[in-house]
Amino acid sequence: MARDSRDLQRLIEELAALSPEERARVIDQVTKSERFRPLPKDFALPVLKGGTRWIGGDLRREDIYGDDGR
């Protein structure tokens, strides 16, 4: 399990270094794991009104509206 972003980056690099066959085997084993929960079939990324799809980032009021007191 990735405990922080460095661990996650290490896991990403290790997965990328695998051959396609090894990668397929790892993904197959993960999807059969009891701890793996796939996204619901009706899952859709949230769309902000008047904008585009949310691709990540902070959604705090101060970050969205700035410092104009809204």
Secondary structure, 3 states (H helix, E strand, C coil): CCCCHHHHHHHHHHHHHCCHHHHHHHHHHHHHCCCCCCCCCCCCCCECCCCCECCCCCCCHHHHHCCCCC
